[in-house]
Amino acid sequence: MLELKKSFKNIQDNEKFIEWKKEHFGSYLTNAFLNDNEWQFDFLDPKSEMMTSFKFNDKDLFFEESEIFRKEKKEIKELNLEEVKIDLDKAEDLIEKIIDSDYKNEDIQKKIIILQVIKKLVWNITYITKSFNVLNVKLNAVNGEIISHSMENLLNFKS
């Protein structure tokens, strides 16, 4: 897995991103999402209210524009990676203590990792377990404080 800040720098230095940024002046980073050991970075263009996701695919920059996914119209805050003091490895070490203490019988099958600003800069990490439970942990990315953790059965999410 590429380190977060190195992955972001690779995107910022890419000619396709530089050209996109010229056309979308005022756009800003809102979150970083780790999927299949590759970081994806999402930028909001406040003028068009569109989100553009950037990631490397086979050593080439890939990006896609989409509508903003949100339940209600709230301000989406800018993510400043320089403010991150707790890296992902440290965050997972801190979360592992909670899992060992409160959820030790759960067998983690998949992780969904997002770095974003939800009032504070947080690692928002969701674990899907073998028993179809969903464990969500929010950890302060500046000081390592556990903000919240909860578990719910995946079947409770069906509509």
ABEGO torsion letter per residue (X at the ends): XBBAAAAAAAAAABAAAAAAAAAABGBBBABBBBBGGBBBBBBBBAAAGBBBBBBBBGGBBBBBBBBBBBABBBBBBBBBAAABABBAAAAAAAAAAAAAAAAAABBBABBBBBBBBBGBBBBBBBBBBAAGBBBBBBBBAAAGBBABBBBBBAAAABX
